[in-house]
Amino acid sequence: MKFTTCLVAASILLPPLAAQAADVSGVPKIREGDQIQIGSSRIRLGGIDAPSVDQLCLNTRGERWTCGVAARDELARHVENKSWTCHVERTDRRGRSVARCEVDGEDIQKWMVQNGWALSYVRSSHDYDSDEAAAREAKAGMWQGAFIAPWDWRVRNKKTTILGAAKPPENSNAILLASASGSVAPSPECTIKGNVNRAGECIYHKPTSRWYAQIKMNINKGTRWFCSTEEAEAAGCRETKR
């Protein structure tokens, strides 16, 4: 009798297993194509890998473009500030919740891979392999140009395979391994500096600008390189007044 009473008491005191991995819901801030934040919860979308915002790809004309920014922006445009429900699976080594997320019942990871803005992250799951194959066949998103897998880009794997439908130029490996936010310009044509001022505005500086040399390129400070003034302005930046 006493043993039964103890079991009942223990079951009341211990939280249910479901509560230990509760869903996270709300309208998120979209940080990258596979990373969001809802309240104080930093969430990594499970099963997929999207390019970082400073990753460079090539478009159908062989021109550089920030495919990571495009992936983030296309996701934001698709969900239109709607509320998400994320089913947390685990916590990764960076303290982020790894989750499968949905919006109005739609699998967001599936949408990202189907539309060519992310790859199936086969190191952890094969759930989106068929969606990646469909995107590759349709030349959707990044697949219309040339790019390297996000996991190879992060470690600067020089032996990586170049993916996509476009035939890349001979020096494309070096171009695609470069960063739009590194300390050194990703190429001789991409020397316009972008930074964020104290008011939160994005400002771009051409090499002839007064403060160009003083701006230190550091991703933690929100700086990035642009290949043209048109690209900088398309990213929401304005030219410096000096």
ZADREN-577144 format. One line per 5 residues: for each residue z, y, x of C-alpha. Coordinates in Angstrom, 2 decimals. Layout:
Z/Y/X | ...
% end
This chain:
0.00/0.00/0.00 | 0.94/2.38/2.78 | -2.23/1.43/4.65 | -4.38/2.26/1.60 | -2.60/5.60/1.21
-3.32/6.46/4.86 | -7.00/5.66/4.43 | -7.26/7.89/1.38 | -5.49/10.72/3.19 | -7.77/10.33/6.21
-10.87/10.44/4.03 | -9.68/13.70/2.50 | -8.96/15.31/5.87 | -12.16/14.24/7.62 | -15.31/16.24/6.76
-18.23/14.28/5.32 | -20.97/13.38/7.80 | -23.50/15.52/5.95 | -21.35/18.62/6.50 | -21.50/18.11/10.26
-25.26/18.76/10.14 | -25.49/21.07/7.16 | -28.76/22.72/6.17 | -29.33/26.31/7.26 | -31.03/28.56/4.73
-32.17/32.15/4.64 | -34.92/34.57/5.63 | -35.40/34.17/9.39 | -36.35/36.39/12.27 | -39.36/34.67/13.80
-38.99/34.77/17.57 | -41.86/32.46/18.55 | -44.18/29.99/16.88 | -41.49/27.31/17.07 | -38.30/29.36/17.30
-36.52/31.31/14.59 | -33.09/32.74/13.91 | -31.27/32.67/10.58 | -28.09/34.71/10.75 | -26.37/33.62/13.95
-28.15/30.24/14.02 | -30.87/29.88/16.64 | -33.29/27.20/15.49 | -35.98/25.26/17.35 | -38.58/23.68/15.07
-38.47/19.96/15.74 | -41.47/17.73/16.37 | -43.82/20.49/17.55 | -44.38/22.71/20.58 | -45.95/26.17/20.20
-47.02/28.49/23.02 | -44.46/31.02/24.27 | -45.22/34.63/23.39 | -46.28/35.35/26.98 | -48.62/32.35/27.28
-52.28/33.17/27.80 | -55.25/31.28/26.36 | -59.02/31.88/26.38 | -60.97/32.71/23.24 | -64.47/31.46/22.34
-66.01/34.06/24.68 | -63.83/33.04/27.61 | -61.68/36.17/27.31 | -57.91/36.13/27.80 | -55.73/36.49/24.74
-52.02/36.07/24.07 | -52.15/32.93/21.96 | -48.36/32.73/21.85 | -48.18/36.12/20.15 | -50.92/35.01/17.77
-49.02/31.81/16.90 | -45.86/33.78/16.14 | -47.70/36.40/14.09 | -49.71/33.85/12.10 | -46.50/32.04/11.19
-44.87/35.30/10.11 | -47.93/36.20/8.03 | -47.99/32.78/6.37 | -44.36/32.74/5.25 | -44.23/36.45/4.25
-40.47/36.98/4.62 | -39.65/34.04/2.34 | -36.41/32.08/2.54 | -36.42/28.94/4.68 | -34.41/25.74/4.42
-33.88/24.00/7.77 | -32.51/20.47/8.01 | -30.62/20.33/11.30 | -31.04/17.14/13.32 | -29.22/17.93/16.57
-28.34/20.63/19.10 | -30.42/20.96/22.26 | -29.19/21.76/25.79 | -29.78/25.48/25.21 | -27.45/25.51/22.20
-30.21/25.77/19.61 | -30.26/23.73/16.42 | -33.29/21.43/16.34 | -34.41/21.22/12.73 | -37.22/20.41/10.33
-37.86/23.46/8.18 | -39.57/24.06/4.88 | -40.59/27.06/2.79 | -41.14/26.54/-0.93 | -41.27/22.81/-0.20
-43.94/23.16/2.51 | -43.37/21.49/5.88 | -43.70/24.45/8.27 | -44.12/22.28/11.38 | -47.03/20.48/9.70
-48.66/23.81/8.80 | -48.38/25.09/12.37 | -50.00/21.98/13.86 | -52.68/21.68/11.15 | -53.75/25.27/11.78
-53.88/24.89/15.54 | -50.92/27.12/16.42 | -48.75/24.32/17.80 | -49.10/20.80/19.20 | -47.39/17.61/18.15
-44.45/17.26/20.55 | -44.93/13.57/21.29 | -41.94/13.44/23.64 | -39.70/13.55/20.59 | -41.88/12.61/17.62
-45.31/11.38/16.54 | -44.96/12.75/13.00 | -47.68/15.37/13.49 | -50.20/13.47/15.61 | -52.74/13.17/12.79
-52.37/16.87/11.98 | -53.14/17.73/15.60 | -56.22/15.51/15.52 | -57.42/17.30/12.38 | -56.87/20.73/13.96
-58.75/19.68/17.09 | -61.67/18.42/14.99 | -61.74/21.63/12.95 | -61.41/23.83/16.08 | -58.53/25.60/14.38
-56.32/28.21/16.05 | -56.02/27.63/19.79 | -58.48/24.72/19.63 | -61.43/27.08/19.15 | -60.98/28.37/22.71
-59.30/26.90/25.79 | -55.61/26.43/26.57 | -53.08/24.18/28.23 | -50.23/22.38/26.49 | -47.12/24.57/26.16
-44.94/22.02/27.99 | -47.30/22.09/30.97 | -47.50/25.89/30.92 | -43.71/26.27/31.10 | -43.49/24.25/34.32
-46.80/25.60/35.69 | -48.28/22.13/36.03 | -51.42/22.70/38.14 | -52.74/19.22/37.34 | -52.68/19.81/33.59
-55.66/19.09/31.36 | -57.41/22.08/29.79 | -57.64/21.60/26.03 | -59.85/23.20/23.40 | -63.51/23.46/22.38
-64.65/26.27/24.67 | -66.10/25.47/28.08 | -63.74/27.26/30.48 | -64.91/29.08/33.64 | -64.25/27.59/37.06
-61.07/29.59/37.69 | -59.64/28.97/34.23 | -56.77/26.80/35.43 | -55.23/29.71/37.35 | -55.84/32.06/34.44
-54.23/29.75/31.90 | -51.19/29.09/34.08 | -50.51/32.83/34.43 | -48.04/34.72/32.26 | -48.52/37.90/30.26
-44.95/38.86/31.18 | -44.67/37.85/34.84 | -43.83/40.14/37.71 | -47.45/40.00/38.90 | -50.50/40.81/36.76
-52.09/37.61/35.42 | -55.50/38.74/36.71 | -57.16/41.80/38.31 | -58.48/42.84/34.89 | -55.07/42.76/33.19
-53.16/45.59/34.88 | -51.98/47.69/31.93 | -48.18/47.60/31.71 | -46.35/47.52/28.40 | -42.64/48.20/28.00
-40.15/49.07/25.27 | -38.42/52.47/25.40 | -34.89/53.32/24.26 | -36.13/54.07/20.76 | -37.57/50.55/20.49
-41.19/51.70/20.74 | -43.76/49.70/22.71 | -45.45/51.97/25.24 | -48.40/51.07/27.45 | -49.15/52.56/30.85
-52.50/52.47/32.63 | -52.52/52.38/36.45 | -53.20/56.14/36.45 | -50.11/56.90/34.32 | -47.29/58.90/35.91
-44.56/56.25/35.50 | -46.73/53.19/36.17 | -45.25/52.34/39.59 | -41.64/52.76/38.36 | -42.00/50.14/35.60
-40.74/46.76/36.81 | -42.22/43.83/34.96 | -39.39/41.68/33.67 | -39.71/39.55/30.53 | -36.00/40.01/29.76
-36.66/43.73/29.37 | -39.57/43.22/26.98 | -42.38/44.04/29.40 | -45.82/42.43/29.34 | -49.31/42.88/30.74
-52.38/43.90/28.74 | -56.04/43.46/29.63 | -57.26/46.50/27.67 | -56.00/49.50/25.73 | -57.41/47.87/22.59
-55.24/44.81/23.17 | -52.17/46.98/23.77 | -52.74/49.00/20.59 | -53.40/45.83/18.58 | -49.94/44.66/19.71
-48.40/47.82/18.23 | -48.07/49.82/21.44 | -48.98/53.46/22.00 | -50.11/55.13/25.20 | -47.49/56.98/27.22
-47.52/60.75/26.83 | -47.34/61.19/30.61
% end
